[in-house]
Amino acid sequence: MTPKDVIQQWVTIFNSGNAEELVQLYHTDAINHQVANDPIIGKEAIFEMFKNEFSTAEMVCIPEHIFQDGDWAILEWKDPLGLRGCGFFHIVEGKIKFQRGYWDKLSFLKMHNLPIPIN
Protein backbone atom coordinates (compact mmCIF):
# COMPACT_ATOMS: atom_id res chain seq x y z
CA MET A 1 0.00 0.00 0.00
CA THR A 2 1.12 3.53 -0.69
CA PRO A 3 1.21 6.07 2.16
CA LYS A 4 -1.91 7.65 0.67
CA ASP A 5 -3.67 4.25 0.72
CA VAL A 6 -2.73 3.78 4.39
CA ILE A 7 -4.24 7.16 5.29
CA GLN A 8 -7.42 6.47 3.34
CA GLN A 9 -7.75 3.23 5.32
CA TRP A 10 -6.91 5.12 8.55
CA VAL A 11 -9.77 7.58 7.89
CA THR A 12 -12.26 4.76 7.27
CA ILE A 13 -11.29 2.92 10.46
CA PHE A 14 -11.07 6.14 12.52
CA ASN A 15 -14.63 7.01 11.48
CA SER A 16 -15.79 3.57 12.63
CA GLY A 17 -14.45 4.32 16.13
CA ASN A 18 -12.64 0.97 16.32
CA ALA A 19 -9.43 1.59 18.29
CA GLU A 20 -8.40 -2.06 18.11
CA GLU A 21 -8.54 -2.12 14.32
CA LEU A 22 -7.04 1.36 13.96
CA VAL A 23 -3.94 0.56 16.00
CA GLN A 24 -3.11 -2.29 13.61
CA LEU A 25 -2.01 0.41 11.15
CA TYR A 26 0.82 1.45 13.51
CA HIS A 27 4.32 0.08 14.10
CA THR A 28 4.97 -1.39 17.56
CA ASP A 29 7.18 1.58 18.49
CA ALA A 30 5.18 4.27 16.66
CA ILE A 31 4.84 7.81 17.97
CA ASN A 32 1.59 9.76 17.77
CA HIS A 33 2.10 13.42 18.62
CA GLN A 34 -1.01 15.54 18.56
CA VAL A 35 0.71 18.86 19.23
CA ALA A 36 -2.00 19.96 21.66
CA ASN A 37 -0.98 16.98 23.85
CA ASP A 38 2.17 15.15 24.90
CA PRO A 39 3.50 12.55 22.42
CA ILE A 40 2.16 9.02 22.81
CA ILE A 41 4.82 6.36 22.29
CA GLY A 42 4.17 2.73 21.41
CA LYS A 43 1.32 0.81 19.87
CA GLU A 44 -0.29 -0.12 23.21
CA ALA A 45 -0.28 3.50 24.42
CA ILE A 46 -1.70 4.66 21.07
CA PHE A 47 -4.47 2.03 21.41
CA GLU A 48 -5.33 3.34 24.90
CA MET A 49 -5.38 6.93 23.60
CA PHE A 50 -7.81 6.10 20.78
CA LYS A 51 -9.95 3.88 23.02
CA ASN A 52 -10.29 6.74 25.53
CA GLU A 53 -10.91 9.37 22.88
CA PHE A 54 -13.55 7.30 21.08
CA SER A 55 -15.38 6.78 24.38
CA THR A 56 -15.23 10.51 25.22
CA ALA A 57 -16.48 12.16 22.04
CA GLU A 58 -17.95 11.25 18.69
CA MET A 59 -15.23 12.16 16.23
CA VAL A 60 -15.60 12.21 12.45
CA CYS A 61 -12.79 12.87 10.00
CA ILE A 62 -13.85 14.27 6.64
CA PRO A 63 -10.81 14.36 4.37
CA GLU A 64 -10.40 17.51 2.34
CA HIS A 65 -7.04 16.57 0.82
CA ILE A 66 -4.62 13.68 1.11
CA PHE A 67 -1.18 14.34 -0.30
CA GLN A 68 1.75 11.98 -0.62
CA ASP A 69 5.45 12.84 -0.77
CA GLY A 70 7.70 9.80 -0.74
CA ASP A 71 7.00 7.85 2.44
CA TRP A 72 5.00 10.72 3.98
CA ALA A 73 1.27 11.39 3.71
CA ILE A 74 -0.50 14.60 4.68
CA LEU A 75 -4.18 14.66 5.61
CA GLU A 76 -6.11 17.92 5.66
CA TRP A 77 -9.45 17.33 7.37
CA LYS A 78 -12.58 18.85 8.82
CA ASP A 79 -15.39 17.49 10.97
CA PRO A 80 -19.16 18.05 10.88
CA LEU A 81 -18.95 20.57 13.76
CA GLY A 82 -16.55 22.86 11.89
CA LEU A 83 -13.23 21.85 13.47
CA ARG A 84 -10.35 21.70 11.01
CA GLY A 85 -6.88 20.26 11.19
CA CYS A 86 -4.10 18.43 9.45
CA GLY A 87 -1.99 15.39 10.11
CA PHE A 88 1.42 14.29 8.91
CA PHE A 89 2.10 10.56 8.75
CA HIS A 90 5.46 8.86 8.16
CA ILE A 91 4.70 5.47 6.65
CA VAL A 92 7.38 2.78 6.86
CA GLU A 93 6.78 -0.67 5.37
CA GLY A 94 3.06 0.01 5.05
CA LYS A 95 2.53 1.08 8.68
CA ILE A 96 2.47 4.40 10.53
CA LYS A 97 5.80 5.02 12.25
CA PHE A 98 5.19 8.65 13.21
CA GLN A 99 2.10 10.86 13.23
CA ARG A 100 1.82 14.54 14.07
CA GLY A 101 -1.53 16.31 14.19
CA TYR A 102 -2.47 19.97 14.36
CA TRP A 103 -5.92 21.10 15.53
CA ASP A 104 -7.45 23.52 18.04
CA LYS A 105 -7.89 21.66 21.34
CA LEU A 106 -9.90 24.44 23.01
CA SER A 107 -12.43 24.48 20.16
CA PHE A 108 -12.66 20.66 20.31
CA LEU A 109 -13.34 20.68 24.06
CA LYS A 110 -15.98 23.41 23.75
CA MET A 111 -17.73 21.70 20.80
CA HIS A 112 -18.04 18.46 22.75
CA ASN A 113 -18.94 20.11 26.09
CA LEU A 114 -15.83 18.62 27.70
CA PRO A 115 -14.05 20.15 30.70
CA ILE A 116 -11.42 22.76 29.96
CA PRO A 117 -8.26 22.08 31.98
CA ILE A 118 -6.94 24.95 34.05
CA ASN A 119 -3.17 25.11 34.23
BAZALO-631976 format. One line per field, with one value per atom (N, C-alpha, C): residue number from 1; x, y, z. Coordinates in nm, 2 decimals. Each point is the difference from the previous one (the first is absolute). Layout:
<pts>
num <- [NUM_...]
px <- [X_...]
py <- [Y_...]
pz <- [Z_...]
</pts>
This chain:
<pts>
num <- [1_1_1_2_2_2_3_3_3_4_4_4_5_5_5_6_6_6_7_7_7_8_8_8_9_9_9_10_10_10_11_11_11_12_12_12_13_13_13_14_14_14_15_15_15_16_16_16_17_17_17_18_18_18_19_19_19_20_20_20_21_21_21_22_22_22_23_23_23_24_24_24_25_25_25_26_26_26_27_27_27_28_28_28_29_29_29_30_30_30_31_31_31_32_32_32_33_33_33_34_34_34_35_35_35_36_36_36_37_37_37_38_38_38_39_39_39_40_40_40_41_41_41_42_42_42_43_43_43_44_44_44_45_45_45_46_46_46_47_47_47_48_48_48_49_49_49_50_50_50_51_51_51_52_52_52_53_53_53_54_54_54_55_55_55_56_56_56_57_57_57_58_58_58_59_59_59_60_60_60_61_61_61_62_62_62_63_63_63_64_64_64_65_65_65_66_66_66_67_67_67_68_68_68_69_69_69_70_70_70_71_71_71_72_72_72_73_73_73_74_74_74_75_75_75_76_76_76_77_77_77_78_78_78_79_79_79_80_80_80_81_81_81_82_82_82_83_83_83_84_84_84_85_85_85_86_86_86_87_87_87_88_88_88_89_89_89_90_90_90_91_91_91_92_92_92_93_93_93_94_94_94_95_95_95_96_96_96_97_97_97_98_98_98_99_99_99_100_100_100_101_101_101_102_102_102_103_103_103_104_104_104_105_105_105_106_106_106_107_107_107_108_108_108_109_109_109_110_110_110_111_111_111_112_112_112_113_113_113_114_114_114_115_115_115_116_116_116_117_117_117_118_118_118_119_119_119]
px <- [0.08_-0.08_0.09_-0.05_0.07_-0.03_0.08_-0.04_-0.14_-0.04_-0.13_-0.11_0.03_-0.10_-0.01_0.11_0.00_-0.09_0.01_-0.07_-0.15_-0.03_-0.14_-0.06_0.07_-0.04_-0.02_0.10_0.00_-0.13_-0.04_-0.12_-0.12_-0.01_-0.12_-0.01_0.11_0.00_-0.02_0.06_-0.02_-0.14_-0.07_-0.14_-0.09_0.05_-0.08_0.01_0.10_0.02_0.06_0.07_0.06_0.15_0.03_0.14_0.08_-0.05_0.07_0.04_-0.09_0.04_0.09_-0.02_0.08_0.14_0.03_0.14_0.08_-0.07_0.07_0.07_-0.03_0.07_0.13_0.03_0.12_0.11_0.13_0.11_0.00_0.06_0.01_0.05_0.10_0.07_-0.04_-0.12_-0.04_-0.02_0.01_-0.03_-0.11_-0.10_-0.11_0.01_0.03_0.01_-0.10_-0.11_-0.10_0.05_0.04_0.08_-0.07_-0.13_-0.07_0.02_0.06_0.02_0.15_0.03_0.14_0.00_0.12_0.01_-0.04_-0.06_-0.03_0.09_0.07_0.10_-0.04_0.00_-0.02_-0.15_-0.01_-0.13_-0.10_0.04_-0.10_-0.05_0.09_-0.04_-0.09_0.03_-0.08_-0.14_-0.01_-0.13_-0.08_0.07_-0.07_-0.05_0.08_-0.04_-0.12_0.00_-0.12_-0.12_0.02_-0.11_-0.07_0.08_-0.05_-0.07_0.07_-0.06_-0.13_-0.01_-0.12_-0.12_0.04_-0.11_-0.04_0.08_-0.02_-0.09_0.03_-0.07_-0.02_-0.10_-0.02_0.08_0.10_0.09_-0.02_0.00_-0.02_0.10_0.08_0.10_-0.05_-0.02_-0.04_0.13_0.06_0.12_-0.03_0.08_-0.01_0.11_0.12_0.11_0.08_0.05_0.11_0.11_0.11_0.12_0.11_0.08_0.11_0.13_0.10_0.13_0.10_0.04_0.09_-0.07_0.06_-0.06_-0.08_-0.04_-0.08_-0.14_-0.10_-0.13_-0.05_-0.08_-0.05_-0.15_-0.07_-0.15_-0.05_-0.07_-0.07_-0.15_-0.05_-0.14_-0.08_-0.13_-0.10_-0.09_-0.09_-0.10_-0.13_-0.11_-0.14_-0.03_0.08_-0.02_0.08_0.08_0.07_0.15_0.05_0.14_0.08_0.12_0.09_0.13_0.08_0.13_0.08_0.12_0.08_0.09_0.03_0.09_0.11_0.12_0.11_0.04_0.01_0.02_0.12_0.10_0.12_-0.04_0.00_-0.04_0.13_0.02_0.12_-0.05_0.03_-0.04_-0.15_-0.08_-0.14_-0.07_0.07_-0.06_0.05_-0.08_0.03_0.11_0.11_0.11_-0.01_-0.04_-0.01_-0.12_-0.07_-0.12_0.00_-0.02_-0.01_-0.13_-0.08_-0.12_-0.01_-0.06_-0.03_-0.15_-0.05_-0.14_-0.02_-0.11_-0.02_-0.07_0.07_-0.05_-0.11_0.01_-0.10_-0.13_0.00_-0.12_-0.06_0.08_-0.05_-0.07_0.06_-0.05_-0.14_0.00_-0.13_-0.11_0.04_-0.10_-0.07_0.08_-0.04_-0.04_-0.01_-0.04_0.08_0.13_0.10_0.06_0.05_0.06_0.13_0.02_0.12_0.10_0.12_0.09_0.06_0.02_0.06_0.14_0.09_0.14_0.05]
py <- [-0.12_0.12_0.12_0.11_0.12_0.08_0.10_0.08_0.06_0.04_0.06_-0.11_-0.12_-0.12_-0.02_0.00_-0.02_0.10_0.13_0.11_-0.01_-0.04_-0.02_-0.11_-0.11_-0.11_0.05_0.08_0.06_0.08_0.09_0.08_-0.09_-0.10_-0.09_-0.07_-0.05_-0.07_0.10_0.12_0.10_0.04_0.01_0.04_-0.11_-0.12_-0.11_-0.01_0.08_0.00_-0.13_-0.08_-0.12_0.01_0.03_0.02_-0.13_-0.11_-0.13_-0.02_0.03_-0.01_0.11_0.12_0.12_-0.02_-0.05_-0.01_-0.11_-0.08_-0.10_0.07_0.13_0.07_0.06_-0.02_0.07_-0.11_0.05_-0.08_-0.02_-0.10_-0.03_0.12_0.07_0.11_0.13_0.01_0.13_0.11_0.12_0.12_0.08_0.03_0.09_0.12_0.11_0.13_0.10_0.01_0.10_0.12_0.11_0.11_0.07_-0.02_0.06_-0.09_-0.12_-0.09_-0.05_-0.07_-0.06_-0.12_-0.03_-0.11_-0.14_-0.08_-0.14_-0.09_-0.09_-0.08_-0.15_-0.07_-0.15_-0.03_-0.11_-0.05_-0.01_-0.06_-0.02_0.13_0.10_0.13_0.07_-0.01_0.06_-0.07_-0.13_-0.07_0.06_0.02_0.05_0.15_0.08_0.13_0.00_-0.08_0.00_-0.06_-0.10_-0.06_0.10_0.08_0.10_0.12_0.04_0.11_-0.04_-0.13_-0.04_-0.01_-0.03_-0.01_0.13_0.11_0.13_0.09_-0.01_0.09_-0.08_0.04_-0.06_0.09_-0.07_0.08_-0.06_0.10_-0.04_0.08_-0.07_0.06_0.00_0.12_0.02_0.05_-0.09_0.05_0.11_0.10_0.10_-0.02_-0.04_-0.03_-0.11_-0.09_-0.09_0.01_0.04_0.01_-0.10_-0.04_-0.09_0.06_-0.02_0.04_-0.10_-0.09_-0.11_-0.09_-0.02_-0.09_0.09_0.12_0.08_0.02_0.01_0.04_0.11_0.09_0.12_0.00_0.01_0.00_0.13_0.07_0.12_-0.04_0.03_-0.05_0.11_-0.03_0.07_-0.09_0.05_-0.09_0.07_-0.07_0.06_0.12_0.01_0.12_0.12_-0.01_0.12_0.00_-0.10_0.00_-0.05_0.06_-0.03_-0.03_-0.08_-0.03_-0.07_-0.04_-0.08_-0.09_-0.11_-0.10_-0.04_-0.03_-0.04_-0.14_-0.09_-0.14_-0.05_-0.06_-0.06_-0.15_-0.05_-0.14_-0.08_-0.11_-0.08_-0.14_-0.07_-0.14_-0.02_0.10_-0.01_0.03_0.05_0.03_0.14_0.06_0.13_-0.01_0.07_0.00_0.13_0.11_0.13_0.07_0.06_0.09_0.12_0.12_0.12_0.07_0.05_0.06_0.14_0.09_0.14_0.03_0.04_0.04_0.08_0.07_0.09_-0.07_-0.03_-0.08_0.07_0.13_0.07_0.00_0.02_-0.01_-0.14_-0.11_-0.13_-0.03_0.05_-0.02_0.07_0.12_0.08_-0.06_-0.05_-0.06_-0.13_-0.07_-0.12_0.01_0.12_0.03_-0.08_0.00_-0.07_0.10_-0.04_0.10_0.06_0.12_0.08_0.00_-0.07_0.00_0.14_0.02_0.12_-0.02_0.06_-0.02_0.10]
pz <- [0.00_0.00_0.00_-0.07_0.00_0.13_0.04_0.12_-0.02_-0.11_-0.02_0.02_-0.04_0.02_0.15_0.07_0.15_0.07_-0.04_0.06_-0.04_-0.12_-0.04_0.09_0.02_0.09_0.15_0.04_0.13_0.03_-0.10_0.01_0.01_-0.08_0.01_0.13_0.06_0.13_0.11_-0.01_0.10_0.01_-0.11_0.00_0.05_0.00_0.06_0.16_0.05_0.14_0.06_-0.08_0.04_0.03_0.13_0.04_-0.02_0.02_-0.02_-0.14_-0.10_-0.14_-0.04_0.05_-0.04_0.03_0.12_0.05_-0.08_-0.08_-0.08_-0.11_-0.03_-0.10_0.04_0.13_0.06_0.03_-0.01_0.04_0.15_0.05_0.15_0.07_-0.05_0.07_-0.06_-0.06_-0.06_0.10_-0.05_0.08_-0.06_0.08_-0.04_0.08_-0.07_0.07_-0.05_0.07_-0.02_0.07_-0.07_0.06_0.12_0.01_0.12_0.12_-0.01_0.10_0.00_0.11_0.00_-0.10_-0.06_-0.09_0.07_-0.08_0.05_-0.07_0.08_-0.06_0.02_-0.11_0.00_-0.04_-0.06_-0.05_0.11_0.11_0.11_0.05_0.02_0.05_-0.10_-0.13_-0.10_0.00_0.02_0.01_0.12_0.11_0.12_-0.03_-0.07_-0.03_-0.09_-0.10_-0.09_0.07_0.08_0.07_0.09_0.07_0.09_-0.08_-0.10_-0.08_-0.07_-0.05_-0.06_0.10_0.13_0.10_0.05_-0.02_0.05_-0.09_-0.13_-0.10_-0.13_-0.07_-0.13_-0.10_-0.06_-0.09_-0.14_-0.09_-0.14_-0.08_-0.09_-0.08_-0.14_-0.06_-0.14_-0.07_-0.08_-0.07_-0.11_0.01_-0.11_-0.10_0.04_-0.09_0.07_-0.08_0.04_-0.10_0.05_-0.09_0.04_-0.10_0.03_-0.06_0.08_-0.04_0.05_-0.09_0.05_0.10_0.11_0.10_0.11_-0.04_0.09_-0.07_0.09_-0.05_0.09_-0.06_0.07_-0.02_0.11_0.00_0.05_-0.09_0.05_0.02_0.11_0.04_0.06_0.01_0.07_0.07_0.09_0.06_-0.02_0.03_-0.02_0.09_0.11_0.09_-0.04_-0.10_-0.05_0.04_0.08_0.04_-0.13_-0.01_-0.11_0.06_-0.08_0.04_-0.11_0.03_-0.09_0.07_-0.07_0.06_-0.10_0.06_-0.08_0.05_-0.10_0.03_-0.07_0.08_-0.06_-0.01_-0.12_-0.03_-0.03_0.08_-0.02_-0.02_-0.11_-0.02_0.01_-0.05_0.00_0.14_0.10_0.13_0.04_0.09_0.05_0.11_-0.03_0.10_0.08_-0.06_0.07_-0.05_0.09_-0.04_0.08_-0.06_0.07_-0.05_0.09_-0.03_0.06_-0.08_0.04_-0.01_0.11_0.01_0.13_0.01_0.11_0.12_0.10_0.11_0.08_0.02_0.07_-0.07_-0.13_-0.08_0.01_-0.01_0.01_0.13_0.11_0.14_0.01_-0.05_0.01_-0.09_-0.12_-0.09_0.06_0.08_0.06_0.14_0.05_0.14_0.10_-0.03_0.09_0.09_0.12_0.09_-0.06_0.03_-0.04_0.11_-0.02_0.11_0.03_0.13_0.05_0.04_-0.06_0.03_0.11]
</pts>
